[in-house]
Amino acid sequence: MRRAPAATVRGMLWMALAGALFIVLNSMMKHLASQFDPWMVGLLRYVMGAVVIAGASLRLGLRTLWPRSPRLQLVRGLFHAGGMIIWFSALPRVGLTELTAIAFSGPIFICLGAVLFLNERMTGARWVAILVGFAGVLLVLNPGTSAGFAGISSGMLLMLASQPVFAGSYLVAKALAGRERSEVIVLWQHLWVVVLLAPLALPHWTPLSALQWALIVACGFFGAGGHYCMMRAFRVADISAVQTVKFLELVWAGILGFLVFGSVPASATVLGGAVILASTLLLARHESRAARPRETAG
């Protein structure tokens, strides 16, 4: 009989799927944010995501959608909405390269938080995979061309400040994964973000065209799907173990750019992508081998 993948490997696969969905989501949101206020884009994306996940979860019954840990759900909503508020404040002040580079510091904050607050065992292999993956990102972004400390803007500092706040959201989500269904966690995340972002977004309301509404609905599906896959990853594996997969989003973005826009990646992008992919595959192999003795002992 064929052996099922180790739990950590399954978590990494769920996280890889989540990353692919988020890349498509971010591409659509970037397009929409160039046409009307980004606060509105963020609010409507979470409204539609809530509708999508609620519709898909109704088969479970309304009673099952009420959370067992409402306070933790609120804490997660506060973290996630807070991260989005800082992120949107920084967005007009940073370029795409800086945004991408700073966003990839998130896994480092999450791994540190997993050790400090969730008592996860951060193995040497996991640290190596995280650091090698981040090195691959640096190869792609080529930060050596920057102006050093003189090139650090307030927008970059705000973007950096959003990363530990988002990390708090994901750490709370990991804590909830052992208590709640994935659908319930994703639904209440979306509901709280909608409630907390509405006062900031509604004053910027402008009418949408039919095509824009269609893209917002698509954002709802991709966003809810991405968060659901992420919660499935957190349910079966340590959050620190699946963070290296986050760096694969840069690879997915390069593939999407080639398929949709015909943009041929630079040699540095190919090299960095190969490093990122290698670090992910090596960690998956290590975690799979490490799980075999435990499975045999059980």
C-alpha positions as CSV (number, residue, x, y, z in Angstrom):
1,M,0.0,0.0,0.0
2,R,1.3,3.5,-0.9
3,R,2.3,5.5,2.2
4,A,0.4,8.7,2.8
5,P,2.5,11.8,2.9
6,A,3.8,13.0,6.3
7,A,1.5,15.5,8.1
8,T,4.1,18.3,7.6
9,V,4.3,17.5,3.9
10,R,0.5,17.6,3.6
11,G,0.6,21.0,5.4
12,M,3.2,22.3,2.9
13,L,1.1,21.2,0.0
14,W,-2.0,23.0,1.4
15,M,0.2,26.1,2.0
16,A,1.5,25.9,-1.6
17,L,-2.0,25.9,-2.9
18,A,-2.9,28.8,-0.7
19,G,0.0,30.8,-2.0
20,A,-1.0,30.1,-5.6
21,L,-4.6,31.3,-4.9
22,F,-3.3,34.5,-3.1
23,I,-1.1,35.4,-6.0
24,V,-4.1,35.4,-8.4
25,L,-6.1,37.3,-5.7
26,N,-3.4,40.0,-5.3
27,S,-3.1,40.4,-9.1
28,M,-6.8,41.1,-9.4
29,M,-6.8,43.4,-6.3
30,K,-3.8,45.4,-7.7
31,H,-5.8,45.8,-10.9
32,L,-8.9,47.0,-9.0
33,A,-6.9,49.3,-6.7
34,S,-5.7,51.2,-9.7
35,Q,-9.3,52.0,-10.7
36,F,-10.8,52.9,-7.4
37,D,-10.0,53.4,-3.7
38,P,-7.9,50.6,-2.2
39,W,-9.8,50.7,1.1
40,M,-13.0,49.9,-0.9
41,V,-11.2,47.0,-2.7
42,G,-10.1,45.5,0.6
43,L,-13.6,45.9,2.2
44,L,-15.5,44.4,-0.7
45,R,-12.9,41.5,-1.1
46,Y,-13.7,40.5,2.5
47,V,-17.4,41.0,2.1
48,M,-17.5,38.7,-0.9
49,G,-15.2,36.3,0.9
50,A,-17.5,36.1,3.8
51,V,-20.5,35.4,1.5
52,V,-18.6,32.7,-0.3
53,I,-17.4,30.9,2.8
54,A,-20.8,31.3,4.5
55,G,-22.6,29.9,1.5
56,A,-20.2,26.9,1.3
57,S,-20.6,26.3,5.1
58,L,-24.4,26.4,5.3
59,R,-24.5,22.6,4.8
60,L,-22.9,22.3,8.2
61,G,-25.9,24.1,9.8
62,L,-26.2,27.6,11.3
63,R,-25.4,26.4,14.8
64,T,-22.1,25.0,13.8
65,L,-21.0,28.3,12.4
66,W,-21.0,30.0,15.8
67,P,-17.5,29.9,17.2
68,R,-16.4,27.9,20.2
69,S,-13.8,30.5,21.0
70,P,-15.4,33.9,20.2
71,R,-12.8,35.9,22.1
72,L,-9.9,34.4,20.2
73,Q,-11.8,35.0,16.9
74,L,-12.1,38.7,17.9
75,V,-8.4,38.8,18.8
76,R,-7.6,37.4,15.4
77,G,-9.9,39.9,13.7
78,L,-8.2,42.8,15.5
79,F,-4.8,41.6,14.5
80,H,-5.8,41.0,10.8
81,A,-7.7,44.3,10.5
82,G,-4.8,46.1,12.2
83,G,-2.3,44.6,9.8
84,M,-4.5,45.6,6.8
85,I,-4.9,49.2,8.1
86,I,-1.1,49.6,8.4
87,W,-0.5,47.8,5.1
88,F,-3.0,50.1,3.2
89,S,-1.5,53.2,4.9
90,A,1.9,52.1,3.5
91,L,0.8,51.0,0.1
92,P,0.9,54.4,-1.7
93,R,4.4,55.1,-0.3
94,V,6.3,52.0,-1.4
95,G,7.1,50.5,-4.7
96,L,6.2,46.9,-5.7
97,T,9.8,45.7,-5.2
98,E,10.0,47.1,-1.7
99,L,6.5,45.7,-0.9
100,T,7.5,42.2,-2.0
101,A,10.8,42.2,-0.2
102,I,9.3,43.4,3.1
103,A,6.4,41.0,2.9
104,F,8.8,38.1,2.8
105,S,10.0,39.0,6.3
106,G,6.6,37.7,7.6
107,P,7.7,34.0,7.9
108,I,10.6,35.0,10.1
109,F,8.2,36.8,12.5
110,I,5.8,33.9,12.4
111,C,8.5,31.3,13.2
112,L,9.8,33.4,16.1
113,G,6.2,33.7,17.4
114,A,5.6,30.0,17.0
115,V,8.6,29.3,19.3
116,L,7.8,31.9,21.9
117,F,4.0,31.6,22.1
118,L,3.0,28.2,20.7
119,N,6.0,26.2,22.1
120,E,6.7,24.7,18.7
121,R,10.1,23.1,18.2
122,M,12.0,25.1,15.5
123,T,14.5,22.6,14.2
124,G,17.7,23.5,12.5
125,A,16.3,22.2,9.2
126,R,13.4,24.6,9.4
127,W,15.6,27.6,10.2
128,V,17.9,26.7,7.3
129,A,15.0,26.4,4.9
130,I,13.6,29.8,6.0
131,L,16.9,31.5,5.7
132,V,17.8,29.9,2.4
133,G,14.4,30.7,1.0
134,F,14.8,34.3,2.1
135,A,18.2,34.4,0.4
136,G,16.5,33.2,-2.8
137,V,14.1,36.2,-2.5
138,L,17.0,38.6,-2.1
139,L,18.6,37.1,-5.2
140,V,15.4,37.9,-7.2
141,L,14.9,41.4,-5.7
142,N,18.6,42.4,-5.9
143,P,18.6,44.7,-2.9
144,G,22.3,45.7,-3.5
145,T,21.1,48.4,-5.9
146,S,19.3,50.3,-3.1
147,A,20.6,53.5,-1.5
148,G,21.2,51.9,1.9
149,F,19.7,53.5,5.0
150,A,19.1,56.7,3.1
151,G,16.6,54.8,0.9
152,I,14.4,53.7,3.8
153,S,11.1,55.6,3.7
154,S,8.2,55.9,6.1
155,G,6.2,53.7,3.8
156,M,8.8,50.9,4.1
157,L,8.8,51.2,7.9
158,L,5.0,51.0,8.0
159,M,5.1,48.0,5.7
160,L,7.6,46.3,8.0
161,A,5.4,47.2,11.0
162,S,2.5,45.4,9.4
163,Q,4.3,42.1,9.2
164,P,4.5,41.2,13.0
165,V,0.8,42.3,13.2
166,F,-0.1,39.8,10.4
167,A,2.1,37.3,12.1
168,G,-0.1,37.7,15.3
169,S,-3.2,37.0,13.2
170,Y,-1.7,33.7,11.8
171,L,-0.4,32.6,15.2
172,V,-3.9,33.1,16.7
173,A,-5.3,31.2,13.7
174,K,-2.9,28.3,14.5
175,A,-4.2,28.3,18.1
176,L,-7.8,28.2,16.8
177,A,-7.0,25.4,14.4
178,G,-7.2,22.8,17.2
179,R,-10.5,24.2,18.5
180,E,-12.6,25.2,15.5
181,R,-13.5,24.0,12.0
182,S,-11.5,25.6,9.2
183,E,-14.7,27.1,7.7
184,V,-15.6,28.7,11.0
185,I,-12.2,30.3,11.5
186,V,-12.1,31.7,7.9
187,L,-15.7,33.0,8.2
188,W,-15.2,34.9,11.4
189,Q,-11.9,36.3,10.2
190,H,-13.7,37.8,7.2
191,L,-16.7,39.0,9.3
192,W,-14.5,40.8,11.9
193,V,-12.3,42.4,9.2
194,V,-15.5,43.7,7.4
195,V,-16.8,45.2,10.7
196,L,-13.5,46.9,11.5
197,L,-12.6,48.1,8.0
198,A,-16.1,49.4,7.1
199,P,-15.7,52.8,8.9
200,L,-12.5,53.5,6.9
201,A,-13.7,52.3,3.6
202,L,-17.4,53.4,3.3
203,P,-16.6,57.2,3.1
204,H,-14.6,56.4,-0.2
205,W,-17.5,54.5,-1.8
206,T,-17.9,54.9,-5.6
207,P,-20.1,53.0,-8.0
208,L,-18.6,49.9,-9.7
209,S,-19.1,48.6,-13.2
210,A,-20.3,45.1,-14.0
211,L,-16.8,44.0,-14.8
212,Q,-15.5,45.4,-11.5
213,W,-18.2,43.6,-9.6
214,A,-17.3,40.4,-11.4
215,L,-13.7,40.8,-10.3
216,I,-14.7,41.5,-6.7
217,V,-16.7,38.3,-6.7
218,A,-13.7,36.4,-8.1
219,C,-11.6,38.0,-5.4
220,G,-14.0,36.7,-2.8
221,F,-13.6,33.1,-4.1
222,F,-9.9,33.2,-4.4
223,G,-9.4,34.9,-1.0
224,A,-11.7,32.6,0.9
225,G,-10.2,29.6,-0.8
226,G,-6.6,30.8,0.0
227,H,-7.5,31.3,3.7
228,Y,-9.3,27.9,3.9
229,C,-6.2,26.1,2.4
230,M,-4.0,28.0,4.9
231,M,-6.1,26.8,7.8
232,R,-6.0,23.2,6.5
233,A,-2.2,23.6,6.5
234,F,-2.2,24.9,10.1
235,R,-4.5,22.1,11.2
236,V,-2.1,19.3,10.1
237,A,1.3,20.8,10.6
238,D,3.4,23.2,12.8
239,I,3.0,26.8,11.5
240,S,6.8,27.1,11.6
241,A,7.2,24.1,9.3
242,V,5.1,25.4,6.5
243,Q,6.5,29.0,6.4
244,T,9.2,28.2,3.9
245,V,6.4,27.5,1.3
246,K,5.5,31.2,1.6
247,F,8.5,32.0,-0.5
248,L,7.1,29.9,-3.4
249,E,4.6,32.8,-4.0
250,L,7.5,34.5,-5.8
251,V,7.8,31.5,-8.1
252,W,4.0,31.4,-8.7
253,A,4.0,35.2,-9.5
254,G,6.8,34.6,-12.1
255,I,4.8,31.8,-13.7
256,L,1.6,33.8,-13.7
257,G,3.4,36.8,-15.3
258,F,4.8,34.6,-18.0
259,L,1.5,32.8,-18.8
260,V,-0.7,35.9,-18.6
261,F,1.5,38.8,-19.7
262,G,4.3,36.9,-21.6
263,S,7.0,38.5,-19.4
264,V,10.1,36.4,-19.5
265,P,11.8,36.2,-16.1
266,A,15.3,37.5,-15.7
267,S,18.2,35.2,-15.0
268,A,18.3,36.4,-11.3
269,T,14.6,35.5,-11.0
270,V,15.2,32.0,-12.4
271,L,18.2,31.5,-10.0
272,G,16.3,32.8,-7.0
273,G,13.3,30.8,-7.8
274,A,15.4,27.6,-8.1
275,V,16.9,28.4,-4.6
276,I,13.4,28.9,-3.1
277,L,12.1,25.7,-4.7
278,A,15.2,23.7,-3.6
279,S,14.8,24.9,0.0
280,T,11.1,23.9,0.1
281,L,11.7,20.5,-1.4
282,L,14.6,19.7,0.9
283,L,12.6,20.7,4.0
284,A,9.7,18.5,2.7
285,R,12.1,15.6,2.3
286,H,13.6,16.1,5.7
287,E,10.2,16.4,7.5
288,S,8.9,13.3,5.6
289,R,12.0,11.2,6.7
290,A,11.7,12.6,10.3
291,A,8.1,11.5,10.5
292,R,8.8,7.9,9.5
293,P,10.3,6.7,12.8
294,R,7.4,8.2,14.8
295,E,4.9,6.5,12.4
296,T,6.7,3.2,12.8
297,A,6.8,3.6,16.6
298,G,3.1,4.3,16.7
